[in-house]
Amino acid sequence: MLRVAGRPQGDLEDRHSGFCAFPRIAPRLRALRYLVQHLAMTQDKHGCHSDISARAAEILADLRRHTVIAEDDRVTALDESHMMYLLELGLERRPARVLEIGLGWGFSASAIQRLGCVTSHVIVEIEQGSPRALQGERNVRATATARDALQFLWGDSSVILPGLYASGQQFDLTLIDGGHRFDDVFVDFHFSRRMATARGVVLMDDMWMPSVRTVASWIETNLSAQWTRLRTPPEASICAWEYLGTADRRSWDQFTPFEVATCRPMQDRD
Ligand SMILES: C[S@@+](CC[C@H](N)C(=O)[O-])C[C@H]1O[C@@H](n2cnc3c(N)ncnc32)[C@H](O)[C@@H]1O
């Protein structure tokens, strides 16, 4: 299992990193960067994080057995490779305060509960009372290790998040997996980043969707002084950002035009 958390990803940044200003050394720098990344990954394969990976796999196997998900709606829940990523990241970083946007079947929420370090877990979900939301809440409550720490906030995240922000809430880990239109994801990130603690992480699922990739490309090109992208497994369509803790010093009218990265898998990228 690869170590997946904690290193800059850098798959979107090539076009913006200035490499193109030095055409002759660019390929060497790029090769060096991939060598460093590969060495880090190889080291992990040889066992440095095997305890975390083993624990994550154990939790996932248990959740697979106990989480009730309608067969015809499995795609709604985080897929298993993303669950492994979430669990490994959580076991490594030990977040205390977690925000989740989108309950679904409560698969990811159950995983977060099973980390064993969470003292506050806020879940925002628009579909109050739907069969899925009811079962999702049951799933999470059944696995909860910190029941008092669980808080379900029912409603549209674009209405709930401003209230959380206004009340001064802060989170070490945020999972954005609610509405998937561009404006939903942008607004969710807009508030999530304001509530992130220094070194806090924001995850966004479904990077295969142009809407989500557009937000990711904007962060990469317009917020790189504050947010760095973390490494995710090559095949995964989840992305992770770490807040560097630096103040937002952009000018009032700052906007860096950007291209939206295509959906090529990591190993195909130059
Ligand atoms: C893909 S599912 C989340 C799956 C969950 N991460 C899991 O692993 O089980 C997305 C959820 O977000 C909810 N949702 C969609 N738009 C929302 C919004 N604007 N505010 C809050 N929740 C929203 C949907 O009702 C759905 O339950």
Ligand as a Chemical Component Dictionary entry (heavy atoms), coordinates in Angstrom:
data_LIG
# 
_chem_comp.id                   LIG 
_chem_comp.type                 NON-POLYMER 
_chem_comp.pdbx_formal_charge   0 
_chem_comp.three_letter_code    LIG 
# 
loop_
_chem_comp_atom.comp_id 
_chem_comp_atom.atom_id 
_chem_comp_atom.alt_atom_id 
_chem_comp_atom.type_symbol 
_chem_comp_atom.charge 
_chem_comp_atom.model_Cartn_x 
_chem_comp_atom.model_Cartn_y 
_chem_comp_atom.model_Cartn_z 
_chem_comp_atom.pdbx_ordinal 
LIG C1  C1  C 0  -22.035 11.331 -2.920 1  
LIG S1  S1  S 1  -23.094 11.469 -1.547 2  
LIG C2  C2  C 0  -22.003 11.422 -0.171 3  
LIG C3  C3  C 0  -21.472 10.066 0.069  4  
LIG C4  C4  C 0  -20.701 9.892  1.350  5  
LIG N1  N1  N 0  -19.443 10.599 1.300  6  
LIG C5  C5  C 0  -20.455 8.409  1.610  7  
LIG O1  O1  O 0  -19.304 7.948  1.482  8  
LIG O2  O2  O -1 -21.417 7.704  1.937  9  
LIG C6  C6  C 0  -23.570 13.140 -1.671 10 
LIG C7  C7  C 0  -24.539 13.600 -0.614 11 
LIG O3  O3  O 0  -24.554 15.007 -0.617 12 
LIG C8  C8  C 0  -25.867 15.457 -0.431 13 
LIG N2  N2  N 0  -25.978 16.840 -0.969 14 
LIG C9  C9  C 0  -26.140 17.212 -2.268 15 
LIG N3  N3  N 0  -26.178 18.543 -2.352 16 
LIG C10 C10 C 0  -26.027 19.030 -1.093 17 
LIG C11 C11 C 0  -26.003 20.331 -0.542 18 
LIG N4  N4  N 0  -26.124 21.419 -1.312 19 
LIG N5  N5  N 0  -25.861 20.471 0.785  20 
LIG C12 C12 C 0  -25.726 19.360 1.582  21 
LIG N6  N6  N 0  -25.751 18.096 1.114  22 
LIG C13 C13 C 0  -25.892 17.932 -0.203 23 
LIG C14 C14 C 0  -26.713 14.427 -1.170 24 
LIG O4  O4  O 0  -28.037 14.416 -0.701 25 
LIG C15 C15 C 0  -25.963 13.137 -0.832 26 
LIG O5  O5  O 0  -26.466 12.549 0.321  27 
# 
loop_
_chem_comp_bond.comp_id 
_chem_comp_bond.atom_id_1 
_chem_comp_bond.atom_id_2 
_chem_comp_bond.value_order 
_chem_comp_bond.pdbx_ordinal 
LIG C1  S1  SING 1  
LIG S1  C2  SING 2  
LIG S1  C6  SING 3  
LIG C2  C3  SING 4  
LIG C3  C4  SING 5  
LIG C4  N1  SING 6  
LIG C4  C5  SING 7  
LIG C5  O1  DOUB 8  
LIG C5  O2  SING 9  
LIG C6  C7  SING 10 
LIG C7  O3  SING 11 
LIG C7  C15 SING 12 
LIG O3  C8  SING 13 
LIG C8  N2  SING 14 
LIG C8  C14 SING 15 
LIG N2  C9  SING 16 
LIG N2  C13 SING 17 
LIG C9  N3  DOUB 18 
LIG N3  C10 SING 19 
LIG C10 C11 SING 20 
LIG C10 C13 DOUB 21 
LIG C11 N4  SING 22 
LIG C11 N5  DOUB 23 
LIG N5  C12 SING 24 
LIG C12 N6  DOUB 25 
LIG N6  C13 SING 26 
LIG C14 O4  SING 27 
LIG C14 C15 SING 28 
LIG C15 O5  SING 29 
# 
